[in-house]
Structure formats: structure tokens, C-alpha cells
Amino acid sequence: MLSPEQLKTRSRTLPLVLLLCAPIVVLALRPVAPAEAPSSAIDAGDVAWMITAASMVLFMTPGLAFFYGGMVSAKNVISTMLQCIIALGLVSIVWVAFGFSLSFGDSIGGVIGDPRTYALFTHVSASQPHAELSPTVPLLLFALFQLKFAIITPALISGAFAERIRFKSYLVFITLFSVLIYAPLAHWTWHPQGFLRQWGVLDFAGGTVVHLSAGLAALAGATVLGRRKSHLAGRQHYPARIPYVILGTGMLWFGWFGFNAGSALAANATAVTAFATTNTASAAAMMAWVFLEWLRGHKPSAVGACIGAVVGLVAITPAAGFVSIPASLVIGALASAASNLAVHWRSQSTLDDTLDVFPCHGVGGIVGMVLTAVFAQDGGLIGGSPALLLKHLGALGIVSAFTFGGAWLLYRLTNLITPLRVDEHHEQLGLDLSQHGESLEMPDLANAE
């Protein structure tokens, strides 16, 4: 027999399940052929590089799991890491069902893709390229490469509300986010007919689509879920596993070469430039963070150095293939300084963004987006034209309002379907045990209850 509470929970969950499954059935019955595009030749070298790059980007999500998992308290390490890893499964299904089609299907007014174009990967060829999306590699490879970006974006958000969100609610939210926020942003920015792309807004590898959106959704999440009990009490937070943070940073830095250099979509000079600017910006940001800690009279910390490196990777993402190597030094250093100040401000405020997702990914993404327009070698402000900067500032306003407002509404909707926060007892117990029945030490679980 189910308890009244279990029946109530199921009654709230069932409509959502039906809502998410219905489009899959409908779309499978009504596939439509995509608009014809001129054919082009497949390049074996590009195919080999893009398979490698896609694998590297996937490797970033386990890297993020270690990065985040090492920074939370010991009783929440497993739950935090799982929130990253579970995106590999859930978002992959959503992407195959209709996420790729919403992002890169035939454009509907430059706002969203036709969900029927590539529903269930219909017409996504493993042997033929798409002249506009993937001119020298099969469209299926392009779709899988883009999937890895769609996976890591909601995983990034999880750091803002770590240690207090119910696992079921997290799954509902990232599903809604992937469909209703990520897919439109990807279409606006990367689809040839997307309206931001048509404006001329530059986002080489996801500064806007991935990091700015994740940072703003994180800010909305921290606001809606409220503060942890330990944060309200003013208790000092100690990372559980700093070696995990260091390991995760190395995995992220490595994978980011696929993230940025792979976004050239070919094994060419642009990919080489993106590889170089990515490493340089991250190095500059890491060292800038260390020096800032010294200037404040603090000992340089391993966690701080790692955060600085990741901020540099975030900031160079929109600019990687558009700017020079000297410019990447400036972008990394300035982004590190801005995020460092934002982290300091957040620590003095009542905002409980557990792992500083907004100060690092949000602020880093904003700095990167603006400085892309300043340093872009073709049309940037340094070259004498303010037009691109004005477009980027306009896009920043639109994306910020859409992402923060949309995410805020999705958190509220999720809370109506299933409560977002764990109760006070489960928060005190830790999410590892309360949500998953596991812990780092694996105590007697029966007694732990």
C-alpha cells in the first residue's frame, strides 16, 4: 500500500512524465525532412579530430563532478558528484528525442528549431554532412559534439544549490531547463538563421549559451531555494576533498581544449588558435587569482588557484577563435580579477550560491562576452569599430533577462510539481544519505536513518 504522501507525490509527478513523453510519441509519428542544403565533402582528418574533441568535452562532466564534489562538505560529496554525472544520461535522452531538433532544426523565425526536423535523430546522417552546420563532418557527429555542451550546462548550475536540493526535483528542473532555455539560446546563437547569429553576435564555443546561461540560472536557483541552515548560522565551510578539486581542474582544463578548439569544427588554423588562446587565458587567470590572494594578505590556496584557472577557461570560451594570444592574456587576467571581486562580494552578502557558480561562470561569461567584442580581430572595438560591442551589450541584456527570468519561473514550476528543497532533518543528515543511501564512509545505514 502506498501512503497518502506517496500517492500525492505520484499524482504530481505523473502529469509531468506524460507531458515529457507525449512529444516523443507525436514527433516519432510525424517526422519531416529538413530543408535541403548544398552537399559538401567529408574530410577524414576533420572527422577524426571532431570525434576526439567530442570525447574530450564529455570528459569535462566527470571533471566537473570532481571539481564540485571536492568543494562541498563531506556528507554531500556523492550527491553533488551524481548531480553532474546524471546529466550524461538524462540530457542525452532529451537531446536525441527533440533537444537537437529544437536547437538546430529548421528555424522558426530565428527563435527556435522545428521539433520535427531531427526528432529522435531522424534525418541525422552518419555519412552525410550539412553544408551550414557541419560542412566537412557527418551531421550525426556534429549533433553528438553539441550534445556534450548541452550535458555540461545544467550540471554547472548544480553547484549553486548544492547541499539542499531534492534529487527528483533536480531531474525535473534540468529537463525543463534543457528544453525551454538551453535549446532556444543555442538556436539564437549558433543556428545560421538564429536571430543573435544574424545580428553578428560572436560566441565561438559557448560563453553565452553555456556559461552565461548557467551562471544566471544558478543565481536564480540560489535565490529561490534560499540559504542553507549552516549558512544562516554563519558556520565556516570546509571543502571535503581538495585533491578532488585539483584533479577536477586538470580534467576540465584538458577537456576544454576539445570544448574550444573543437568548436572550429575542423582540424585547421582556427582550431590551433583556439587551443593556444584557451591555455593562455587559463594560465593568466590562475596566476592572477594567486597574486590577488597575496595582495589581500592571504596564503595562496590550491582551491583559489583552481578556481582562477576555470574562470580563465570560462572567459576565453566565447572569444577563443576570434582573438589573438596576447589578447587572451588580458581576457584571462581581467576575468579572474572580476570573478575574484564577485566571490568576495558574495561571501559578504546573504546570497548562498554554494560553489560560487554565478561569480565564476556568470561573471566570467559576462566578461568574456564583452571582451570578445573588444578584442575580436575582425570588427572588434580595438580595431576601431564600436558596432560589435553594442550588439554584444544588447545580446547580454536579452540573454540575461530571458535566462534569469525563465529559470526563476522553472524553479517555481518544479516546486509545484515536486518540492525543491529537502527538509531540515535531511539537510542536516546530508544529501548522500538522505537522497541516495550512500556516504563516503558507508556507515550502518539502518542506524543512520
C-alpha positions, 0 to 999 in steps of 0.5 A: 500500500502506498501512503497518502504522501506517496500517492500525492507525490505520484499524482504530481509527478505523473502529469509531468512524465506524460507531458515529457513523453507525449512529444516523443510519441507525436514527433516519432509519428510525424517526422519531416525532412529538413530543408535541403542544403548544398552537399559538401565533402567529408574530410577524414582528418576533420572527422577524426579530430571532431570525434576526439574533441567530442570525447574530450568535452564529455570528459569535462562532466566527470571533471566537473563532478570532481571539481564540485564534489571536492568543494562541498562538505563531506556528507554531500560529496556523492550527491553533488558528484551524481548531480553532474554525472546524471546529466550524461544520461538524462540530457542525452535522452532529451537531446536525441528525442527533440533537444537537437531538433529544437536547437538546430532544426529548421528555424522558426523565425530565428527563435527556435528549431522545428521539433520535427526536423531531427526528432529522435535523430531522424534525418541525422546522417552518419555519412552525410554532412550539412553544408551550414552546420557541419560542412566537412563532418557527418551531421550525426557527429556534429549533433553528438559534439553539441550534445556534450555542451548541452550535458555540461550546462545544467550540471554547472548550475548544480553547484549553486544549490548544492547541499539542499536540493531534492534529487527528483526535483533536480531531474525535473528542473534540468529537463525543463531547463534543457528544453525551454532555455538551453535549446532556444539560446543555442538556436539564437546563437549558433543556428545560421538563421538564429536571430543573435547569429544574424545580428553578428553576435560572436560566441565561438564555443559557448560563453553565452549559451553555456556559461552565461546561461548557467551562471544566471540560472544558478543565481536564480536557483540560489535565490529561490531555494534560499540559504542553507541552515549552516549558512544562516548560522554563519558556520565556516565551510570546509571543502571535503576533498581538495585533491578532488578539486585539483584533479577536477581542474586538470580534467576540465582544463584538458577537456576544454581544449576539445570544448574550444578548439573543437568548436572550429569544427575542423582540424585547421588554423582556427582550431590551433588558435583556439587551443593556444588562446584557451591555455593562455587565458587559463594560465593568466587567470590562475596566476592572477587569482594567486597574486590577488590572494597575496595582495589581500594578505592571504596564503595562496590556496590550491582551491583559489588557484583552481578556481582562477584557472576555470574562470580563465577557461570560462572567459576565453570560451566565447572569444577563443577563435576570434582573438589573438594570444596576447589578447587572451592574456588580458581576457584571462587576467581581467576575468579572474580579477572580476570573478575574484571581486564577485566571490568576495562580494558574495561571501559578504552578502546573504546570497548562498550560491554554494560553489560560487557558480554565478561569480565564476561562470556568470561573471566570467561569461559576462566578461568574456562576452564583452571582451570578445567584442573588444578584442575580436580581430575582425570588427572588434572595438580595438580595431576601431569599430564600436558596432560589435560591442553594442550588439554584444551589450544588447545580446547580454541584456536579452540573454540575461533577462530571458535566462534569469527570468525563465529559470526563476519561473522553472524553479517555481514550476518544479516546486509545484510539481515536486518540492525543491528543497529537502527538509531540515532533518535531511539537510542536516543528515546530508544529501548522500544519505538522505537522497541516495543511501550512500556516504563516503564512509558507508556507515550502518545505514539502518542506524543512520536513518 
